[in-house]
Amino acid sequence: MSEPQPCPSALSHALPATAREVEEFVAAAGWDQQPQLFALVTTATLLASRPELADHLDAQAALTPVAQDALPEGELDAALAGIEWPDSVAGCALAQEIVVLPPEAEADLGELPEDPEQARRAAAGHPRRREGRLVAAVLRNGAGACVLRLRAPTGGDQGGDEMVEDPQLAPNLLHALLATLR
């Protein structure tokens, strides 16, 4: 007999908490990390296939993030374009460090170079930049969640960091992640 699966709306409801869980997991290792990809599996499915994990998982959680191997070097969009998930994966999440600029910084920078690496260097050199860690998570049904930890301006402890949650923080990234699930 198979385990009862949470309904899609329950998974969608659980997605923001799962995105926060991924961010907290990645944050435990500190800053200056490479992008990390996670499969999101229903906990019931995971426990049915791996009952030995019962003592390590919250059986009440609808979703469990499962860390994947390191992404290949190169541009993130190219790496994501080559990923396909099996049907047993309900969704996926990506954690990556980014540079955030205030909206008025665009005027300071002028037109950004088309080369992604040059654009990153220009943003990273701006005096009002903020470093952040973005987690974008998406389910097969299209539900998405984003969590952004903005590093404290002084680079101090995590207590000064600012957290922002909004499913619209990274719509292009959510779209790219959703494409890996189709």
C-alpha positions in Angstrom: 0.0 0.0 0.0 1.4 3.4 -0.9 1.7 6.3 1.5 -1.0 9.0 1.3 0.4 12.0 -0.6 -0.3 15.6 0.4 -2.7 17.4 -1.9 -1.1 19.9 -4.3 -2.5 22.9 -2.3 -0.8 21.5 0.9 2.5 21.3 -1.0 2.0 24.9 -2.3 1.3 26.0 1.3 4.4 24.3 2.6 6.7 25.7 -0.1 7.7 29.0 1.6 8.7 27.1 4.8 10.7 24.7 2.7 12.5 27.6 1.0 13.3 29.0 4.5 14.6 25.6 5.5 16.9 25.5 2.5 18.2 29.0 3.2 18.9 28.1 6.9 20.7 24.9 5.9 22.9 26.8 3.4 23.4 29.7 5.9 24.8 27.2 8.4 27.9 26.9 6.2 28.4 30.7 6.0 28.9 33.0 3.0 31.0 32.6 -0.2 29.4 29.4 -1.4 28.7 28.2 -4.9 25.0 27.8 -6.0 23.4 24.8 -4.6 20.5 22.8 -6.0 17.9 20.8 -4.0 15.3 18.3 -5.1 12.0 18.8 -3.2 10.4 15.4 -2.4 7.3 14.7 -0.6 8.2 13.5 2.8 5.8 10.6 2.6 7.4 9.5 -0.7 10.9 9.7 0.8 10.0 7.8 3.9 8.2 5.1 1.8 11.4 4.5 -0.2 13.9 5.1 2.6 12.3 4.1 5.9 15.7 4.2 7.6 15.4 8.0 7.5 12.4 8.1 9.8 14.5 9.2 12.8 16.1 12.1 10.8 13.0 13.6 9.0 10.0 15.5 10.2 7.3 13.1 9.2 4.7 15.9 9.5 6.5 18.1 6.9 4.9 18.0 3.5 8.2 18.5 1.7 11.8 17.5 2.3 14.7 19.2 0.5 17.4 16.8 -0.7 20.8 18.4 -1.6 22.1 17.5 -5.0 25.6 17.2 -6.4 27.5 20.5 -7.2 26.3 22.2 -10.3 28.7 22.3 -13.3 31.0 25.3 -13.7 29.8 28.0 -16.1 26.7 30.0 -16.5 23.7 29.0 -14.2 21.2 29.1 -17.0 23.1 26.6 -19.1 23.4 24.3 -16.1 19.7 24.4 -15.4 18.8 23.9 -19.1 20.5 20.4 -18.8 18.6 19.2 -15.8 15.6 16.9 -15.8 14.0 15.6 -12.7 12.2 12.2 -12.3 8.5 12.1 -11.5 9.2 11.4 -7.9 10.5 14.9 -7.4 7.7 17.3 -6.5 9.8 20.5 -7.0 13.3 22.0 -6.7 15.1 24.8 -5.1 18.2 26.8 -5.9 20.3 28.7 -3.4 22.7 31.3 -4.8 24.6 34.3 -3.6 23.8 37.5 -5.4 24.6 41.2 -5.4 21.6 43.5 -4.8 21.6 47.1 -5.8 19.1 49.8 -4.8 16.8 50.9 -7.6 18.5 54.3 -7.9 21.9 52.6 -8.5 21.0 52.0 -12.1 21.5 55.7 -12.8 25.0 55.5 -11.2 25.9 52.5 -13.4 24.4 53.7 -16.6 23.9 51.0 -19.2 25.2 47.6 -17.9 27.5 45.6 -20.2 25.8 42.8 -22.1 28.4 40.3 -20.9 27.1 38.7 -17.7 30.5 38.6 -16.1 31.2 42.3 -16.8 27.7 43.2 -15.5 28.4 41.2 -12.3 31.7 43.0 -11.7 30.1 46.4 -12.3 27.4 45.6 -9.7 29.9 44.1 -7.2 32.0 47.3 -7.4 29.1 49.7 -6.6 29.5 51.4 -3.2 25.8 50.8 -2.3 25.7 47.1 -3.1 24.4 44.5 -0.7 25.4 40.9 -0.7 22.6 38.4 -0.4 21.6 34.8 -0.6 18.6 34.0 -2.7 16.6 30.8 -2.5 14.1 30.2 -5.2 11.8 27.2 -5.0 9.2 25.9 -7.3 6.7 23.0 -7.6 5.5 21.1 -10.6 2.2 22.8 -10.3 3.9 26.2 -10.8 3.7 27.4 -7.2 6.9 29.4 -6.3 8.5 30.9 -3.3 11.6 33.1 -2.8 13.6 33.9 0.3 16.4 36.5 0.3 18.9 37.0 3.1 20.6 40.3 2.8 23.9 40.3 4.5 24.4 42.8 7.2 26.1 45.9 5.7 29.1 45.6 8.0 29.5 41.9 7.1 28.9 41.1 10.7 27.0 38.2 12.3 23.8 36.8 10.9 21.9 38.7 13.6 22.2 41.9 11.5 21.0 40.2 8.3 17.7 41.1 6.8 15.2 38.5 5.5 12.8 39.2 2.6 10.2 36.7 1.4 8.3 37.3 -1.8 7.4 34.9 -4.5 8.1 37.6 -7.1 11.7 38.3 -6.1 13.1 36.2 -9.0 10.4 35.3 -11.5 12.9 34.5 -14.3 14.8 32.0 -12.0 11.5 30.4 -10.9 10.6 30.0 -14.6 14.0 28.4 -15.3 13.6 26.0 -12.3 10.1 25.1 -13.4 11.4 24.2 -16.9 13.6 21.5 -15.2 10.5 19.8 -13.9 8.6 19.5 -17.3 
